[in-house]
Amino acid sequence: MAIISNPYLLLSSGDPSPSQEDIHVTRRLVESGKIIGIDLLDHLIIGDRKFVSLKEKGYL
């Protein structure tokens, strides 16, 4: 049995703009999280001293 406390996943990319693949992965993570009872709070893309929040962009 596994006990998970405050689980998180950090995804990063060299390009701070969301690609179609980033958006697709985010949506799959949201659906997968629902199945196992973990809410995805945000997906940040970090690169070139900038970041983009897919939650702020409306993809969550």
Biopython code that builds the backbone (N, CA, C, O; Angstrom):
import numpy as np
from Bio.PDB.StructureBuilder import StructureBuilder

atoms = [
    (1, "MET", "N", (0.839, -1.172, 0.000)),
    (1, "MET", "CA", (0.000, 0.000, 0.000)),
    (1, "MET", "C", (0.886, 1.238, 0.000)),
    (1, "MET", "O", (1.873, 1.292, 0.734)),
    (2, "ALA", "N", (0.552, 2.209, -0.797)),
    (2, "ALA", "CA", (1.319, 3.453, -0.859)),
    (2, "ALA", "C", (0.504, 4.581, -0.246)),
    (2, "ALA", "O", (-0.697, 4.703, -0.485)),
    (3, "ILE", "N", (1.166, 5.386, 0.534)),
    (3, "ILE", "CA", (0.539, 6.580, 1.087)),
    (3, "ILE", "C", (1.205, 7.778, 0.432)),
    (3, "ILE", "O", (2.424, 7.940, 0.500)),
    (4, "ILE", "N", (0.407, 8.605, -0.194)),
    (4, "ILE", "CA", (0.941, 9.769, -0.894)),
    (4, "ILE", "C", (0.492, 11.017, -0.148)),
    (4, "ILE", "O", (-0.701, 11.221, 0.075)),
    (5, "SER", "N", (1.443, 11.840, 0.230)),
    (5, "SER", "CA", (1.133, 13.091, 0.914)),
    (5, "SER", "C", (1.647, 14.252, 0.074)),
    (5, "SER", "O", (2.832, 14.308, -0.254)),
    (6, "ASN", "N", (0.764, 15.169, -0.270)),
    (6, "ASN", "CA", (1.120, 16.343, -1.070)),
    (6, "ASN", "C", (1.854, 15.962, -2.355)),
    (6, "ASN", "O", (2.966, 16.437, -2.588)),
    (7, "PRO", "N", (1.257, 15.120, -3.186)),
    (7, "PRO", "CA", (1.942, 14.727, -4.423)),
    (7, "PRO", "C", (2.032, 15.899, -5.392)),
    (7, "PRO", "O", (1.137, 16.742, -5.451)),
    (8, "TYR", "N", (3.114, 15.939, -6.144)),
    (8, "TYR", "CA", (3.264, 16.960, -7.165)),
    (8, "TYR", "C", (4.104, 16.431, -8.299)),
    (8, "TYR", "O", (4.856, 15.469, -8.139)),
    (9, "LEU", "N", (3.973, 17.053, -9.421)),
    (9, "LEU", "CA", (4.729, 16.705, -10.607)),
    (9, "LEU", "C", (5.210, 18.002, -11.224)),
    (9, "LEU", "O", (4.420, 18.916, -11.460)),
    (10, "LEU", "N", (6.495, 18.083, -11.483)),
    (10, "LEU", "CA", (7.067, 19.269, -12.113)),
    (10, "LEU", "C", (7.422, 18.910, -13.545)),
    (10, "LEU", "O", (8.210, 17.997, -13.791)),
    (11, "LEU", "N", (6.844, 19.625, -14.469)),
    (11, "LEU", "CA", (7.150, 19.455, -15.883)),
    (11, "LEU", "C", (7.802, 20.734, -16.365)),
    (11, "LEU", "O", (7.345, 21.827, -16.033)),
    (12, "SER", "N", (8.857, 20.612, -17.139)),
    (12, "SER", "CA", (9.501, 21.821, -17.645)),
    (12, "SER", "C", (9.852, 21.648, -19.115)),
    (12, "SER", "O", (9.940, 20.532, -19.626)),
    (13, "SER", "N", (10.045, 22.760, -19.768)),
    (13, "SER", "CA", (10.351, 22.776, -21.188)),
    (13, "SER", "C", (11.278, 23.952, -21.457)),
    (13, "SER", "O", (11.294, 24.917, -20.692)),
    (14, "GLY", "N", (12.038, 23.883, -22.519)),
    (14, "GLY", "CA", (12.930, 24.976, -22.860)),
    (14, "GLY", "C", (12.219, 26.170, -23.472)),
    (14, "GLY", "O", (12.776, 27.266, -23.522)),
    (15, "ASP", "N", (10.997, 25.966, -23.938)),
    (15, "ASP", "CA", (10.235, 27.027, -24.598)),
    (15, "ASP", "C", (9.062, 27.411, -23.697)),
    (15, "ASP", "O", (8.213, 26.566, -23.414)),
    (16, "PRO", "N", (8.991, 28.671, -23.236)),
    (16, "PRO", "CA", (7.941, 29.047, -22.294)),
    (16, "PRO", "C", (6.565, 29.311, -22.903)),
    (16, "PRO", "O", (5.756, 30.013, -22.296)),
    (17, "SER", "N", (6.289, 28.779, -24.062)),
    (17, "SER", "CA", (4.943, 28.917, -24.619)),
    (17, "SER", "C", (4.346, 27.516, -24.751)),
    (17, "SER", "O", (5.044, 26.591, -25.166)),
    (18, "PRO", "N", (3.067, 27.344, -24.404)),
    (18, "PRO", "CA", (2.478, 26.006, -24.436)),
    (18, "PRO", "C", (2.268, 25.494, -25.859)),
    (18, "PRO", "O", (1.682, 26.174, -26.702)),
    (19, "SER", "N", (2.754, 24.291, -26.105)),
    (19, "SER", "CA", (2.525, 23.644, -27.395)),
    (19, "SER", "C", (1.226, 22.856, -27.319)),
    (19, "SER", "O", (0.655, 22.698, -26.240)),
    (20, "GLN", "N", (0.764, 22.368, -28.442)),
    (20, "GLN", "CA", (-0.434, 21.521, -28.455)),
    (20, "GLN", "C", (-0.205, 20.262, -27.630)),
    (20, "GLN", "O", (-1.119, 19.772, -26.967)),
    (21, "GLU", "N", (1.002, 19.747, -27.669)),
    (21, "GLU", "CA", (1.330, 18.561, -26.858)),
    (21, "GLU", "C", (1.258, 18.888, -25.368)),
    (21, "GLU", "O", (0.748, 18.078, -24.594)),
    (22, "ASP", "N", (1.752, 20.048, -24.948)),
    (22, "ASP", "CA", (1.660, 20.465, -23.541)),
    (22, "ASP", "C", (0.196, 20.523, -23.099)),
    (22, "ASP", "O", (-0.147, 20.058, -22.012)),
    (23, "ILE", "N", (-0.654, 21.088, -23.936)),
    (23, "ILE", "CA", (-2.072, 21.209, -23.622)),
    (23, "ILE", "C", (-2.712, 19.824, -23.533)),
    (23, "ILE", "O", (-3.512, 19.560, -22.636)),
    (24, "HIS", "N", (-2.358, 18.949, -24.460)),
    (24, "HIS", "CA", (-2.885, 17.578, -24.460)),
    (24, "HIS", "C", (-2.449, 16.833, -23.196)),
    (24, "HIS", "O", (-3.266, 16.180, -22.546)),
    (25, "VAL", "N", (-1.173, 16.928, -22.852)),
    (25, "VAL", "CA", (-0.663, 16.267, -21.641)),
    (25, "VAL", "C", (-1.367, 16.806, -20.405)),
    (25, "VAL", "O", (-1.724, 16.039, -19.511)),
    (26, "THR", "N", (-1.569, 18.109, -20.347)),
    (26, "THR", "CA", (-2.250, 18.719, -19.207)),
    (26, "THR", "C", (-3.651, 18.147, -19.057)),
    (26, "THR", "O", (-4.058, 17.784, -17.953)),
    (27, "ARG", "N", (-4.376, 18.065, -20.134)),
    (27, "ARG", "CA", (-5.742, 17.533, -20.075)),
    (27, "ARG", "C", (-5.752, 16.066, -19.661)),
    (27, "ARG", "O", (-6.640, 15.633, -18.926)),
    (28, "ARG", "N", (-4.761, 15.294, -20.133)),
    (28, "ARG", "CA", (-4.667, 13.882, -19.735)),
    (28, "ARG", "C", (-4.305, 13.759, -18.256)),
    (28, "ARG", "O", (-4.808, 12.869, -17.570)),
    (29, "LEU", "N", (-3.440, 14.642, -17.760)),
    (29, "LEU", "CA", (-3.091, 14.616, -16.339)),
    (29, "LEU", "C", (-4.300, 14.951, -15.467)),
    (29, "LEU", "O", (-4.489, 14.349, -14.410)),
    (30, "VAL", "N", (-5.115, 15.906, -15.905)),
    (30, "VAL", "CA", (-6.330, 16.260, -15.162)),
    (30, "VAL", "C", (-7.251, 15.048, -15.085)),
    (30, "VAL", "O", (-7.741, 14.710, -14.007)),
    (31, "GLU", "N", (-7.490, 14.393, -16.214)),
    (31, "GLU", "CA", (-8.379, 13.225, -16.237)),
    (31, "GLU", "C", (-7.805, 12.071, -15.425)),
    (31, "GLU", "O", (-8.540, 11.409, -14.692)),
    (32, "SER", "N", (-6.509, 11.822, -15.544)),
    (32, "SER", "CA", (-5.864, 10.750, -14.766)),
    (32, "SER", "C", (-5.949, 11.045, -13.277)),
    (32, "SER", "O", (-6.220, 10.151, -12.475)),
    (33, "GLY", "N", (-5.719, 12.281, -12.915)),
    (33, "GLY", "CA", (-5.792, 12.673, -11.513)),
    (33, "GLY", "C", (-7.173, 12.461, -10.929)),
    (33, "GLY", "O", (-7.306, 12.062, -9.772)),
    (34, "LYS", "N", (-8.203, 12.725, -11.720)),
    (34, "LYS", "CA", (-9.573, 12.509, -11.255)),
    (34, "LYS", "C", (-9.804, 11.044, -10.899)),
    (34, "LYS", "O", (-10.481, 10.736, -9.918)),
    (35, "ILE", "N", (-9.244, 10.151, -11.692)),
    (35, "ILE", "CA", (-9.421, 8.716, -11.465)),
    (35, "ILE", "C", (-8.816, 8.288, -10.132)),
    (35, "ILE", "O", (-9.392, 7.460, -9.426)),
    (36, "ILE", "N", (-7.657, 8.847, -9.784)),
    (36, "ILE", "CA", (-6.976, 8.419, -8.549)),
    (36, "ILE", "C", (-7.139, 9.416, -7.405)),
    (36, "ILE", "O", (-6.537, 9.247, -6.345)),
    (37, "GLY", "N", (-7.946, 10.450, -7.614)),
    (37, "GLY", "CA", (-8.264, 11.372, -6.534)),
    (37, "GLY", "C", (-7.233, 12.442, -6.245)),
    (37, "GLY", "O", (-7.113, 12.902, -5.109)),
    (38, "ILE", "N", (-6.479, 12.846, -7.274)),
    (38, "ILE", "CA", (-5.481, 13.911, -7.116)),
    (38, "ILE", "C", (-5.857, 15.054, -8.054)),
    (38, "ILE", "O", (-5.987, 14.855, -9.261)),
    (39, "ASP", "N", (-6.031, 16.248, -7.498)),
    (39, "ASP", "CA", (-6.329, 17.420, -8.311)),
    (39, "ASP", "C", (-5.040, 18.000, -8.879)),
    (39, "ASP", "O", (-4.061, 18.171, -8.153)),
    (40, "LEU", "N", (-5.038, 18.299, -10.164)),
    (40, "LEU", "CA", (-3.909, 18.998, -10.774)),
    (40, "LEU", "C", (-4.130, 20.483, -10.537)),
    (40, "LEU", "O", (-5.104, 21.051, -11.031)),
    (41, "LEU", "N", (-3.243, 21.113, -9.791)),
    (41, "LEU", "CA", (-3.407, 22.522, -9.444)),
    (41, "LEU", "C", (-2.977, 23.445, -10.573)),
    (41, "LEU", "O", (-3.601, 24.481, -10.801)),
    (42, "ASP", "N", (-1.914, 23.076, -11.280)),
    (42, "ASP", "CA", (-1.416, 23.907, -12.366)),
    (42, "ASP", "C", (-0.384, 23.114, -13.146)),
    (42, "ASP", "O", (0.134, 22.113, -12.651)),
    (43, "HIS", "N", (-0.083, 23.545, -14.342)),
    (43, "HIS", "CA", (0.998, 23.007, -15.163)),
    (43, "HIS", "C", (1.790, 24.221, -15.624)),
    (43, "HIS", "O", (1.303, 25.043, -16.400)),
    (44, "LEU", "N", (3.014, 24.315, -15.134)),
    (44, "LEU", "CA", (3.874, 25.445, -15.480)),
    (44, "LEU", "C", (4.870, 25.027, -16.536)),
    (44, "LEU", "O", (5.467, 23.954, -16.452)),
    (45, "ILE", "N", (5.049, 25.870, -17.523)),
    (45, "ILE", "CA", (6.092, 25.668, -18.526)),
    (45, "ILE", "C", (7.132, 26.744, -18.261)),
    (45, "ILE", "O", (6.840, 27.939, -18.293)),
    (46, "ILE", "N", (8.356, 26.288, -17.998)),
    (46, "ILE", "CA", (9.425, 27.182, -17.560)),
    (46, "ILE", "C", (10.544, 27.181, -18.592)),
    (46, "ILE", "O", (10.967, 26.120, -19.052)),
    (47, "GLY", "N", (11.020, 28.361, -18.954)),
    (47, "GLY", "CA", (12.133, 28.452, -19.880)),
    (47, "GLY", "C", (12.472, 29.887, -20.196)),
    (47, "GLY", "O", (11.610, 30.765, -20.134)),
    (48, "ASP", "N", (13.712, 30.130, -20.531)),
    (48, "ASP", "CA", (14.186, 31.448, -20.960)),
    (48, "ASP", "C", (13.791, 32.552, -19.972)),
    (48, "ASP", "O", (13.345, 33.628, -20.370)),
    (49, "ARG", "N", (13.968, 32.259, -18.664)),
    (49, "ARG", "CA", (13.677, 33.207, -17.578)),
    (49, "ARG", "C", (12.219, 33.660, -17.542)),
    (49, "ARG", "O", (11.907, 34.729, -17.018)),
    (50, "LYS", "N", (11.336, 32.847, -18.098)),
    (50, "LYS", "CA", (9.897, 33.130, -18.111)),
    (50, "LYS", "C", (9.154, 31.852, -17.737)),
    (50, "LYS", "O", (9.719, 30.759, -17.766)),
    (51, "PHE", "N", (7.896, 32.006, -17.389)),
    (51, "PHE", "CA", (7.056, 30.831, -17.206)),
    (51, "PHE", "C", (5.644, 31.145, -17.666)),
    (51, "PHE", "O", (5.223, 32.302, -17.700)),
    (52, "VAL", "N", (4.927, 30.096, -18.016)),
    (52, "VAL", "CA", (3.534, 30.207, -18.418)),
    (52, "VAL", "C", (2.737, 29.234, -17.564)),
    (52, "VAL", "O", (3.112, 28.070, -17.424)),
    (53, "SER", "N", (1.643, 29.710, -16.998)),
    (53, "SER", "CA", (0.733, 28.884, -16.220)),
    (53, "SER", "C", (-0.412, 28.460, -17.129)),
    (53, "SER", "O", (-1.149, 29.303, -17.640)),
    (54, "LEU", "N", (-0.561, 27.154, -17.330)),
    (54, "LEU", "CA", (-1.667, 26.690, -18.155)),
    (54, "LEU", "C", (-2.996, 26.890, -17.444)),
    (54, "LEU", "O", (-4.039, 26.953, -18.094)),
    (55, "LYS", "N", (-2.976, 26.991, -16.118)),
    (55, "LYS", "CA", (-4.208, 27.315, -15.394)),
    (55, "LYS", "C", (-4.636, 28.741, -15.734)),
    (55, "LYS", "O", (-5.811, 28.985, -16.008)),
    (56, "GLU", "N", (-3.687, 29.688, -15.719)),
    (56, "GLU", "CA", (-4.005, 31.070, -16.059)),
    (56, "GLU", "C", (-4.478, 31.215, -17.503)),
    (56, "GLU", "O", (-5.285, 32.090, -17.817)),
    (57, "LYS", "N", (-3.965, 30.348, -18.377)),
    (57, "LYS", "CA", (-4.352, 30.386, -19.795)),
    (57, "LYS", "C", (-5.703, 29.721, -20.032)),
    (57, "LYS", "O", (-6.240, 29.797, -21.137)),
    (58, "GLY", "N", (-6.267, 29.064, -19.001)),
    (58, "GLY", "CA", (-7.586, 28.456, -19.124)),
    (58, "GLY", "C", (-7.598, 27.019, -19.584)),
    (58, "GLY", "O", (-8.645, 26.512, -19.988)),
    (59, "TYR", "N", (-6.445, 26.338, -19.534)),
    (59, "TYR", "CA", (-6.388, 24.957, -19.992)),
    (59, "TYR", "C", (-6.676, 23.936, -18.890)),
    (59, "TYR", "O", (-6.683, 22.733, -19.152)),
    (60, "LEU", "N", (-6.913, 24.400, -17.663)),
    (60, "LEU", "CA", (-7.257, 23.485, -16.565)),
    (60, "LEU", "C", (-8.706, 23.655, -16.210)),
    (60, "LEU", "O", (-9.205, 22.980, -15.309)),
]
sb = StructureBuilder()
sb.init_structure("model")
sb.init_model(0)
sb.init_chain("A")
sb.init_seg("    ")
for serial, (resi, resn, name, xyz) in enumerate(atoms, 1):
    if name == "N":
        sb.init_residue(resn, " ", resi, " ")
    sb.init_atom(name, np.array(xyz, "f"), 0.0, 1.0, " ", f" {name:<3s}", serial, name[0])
structure = sb.get_structure()
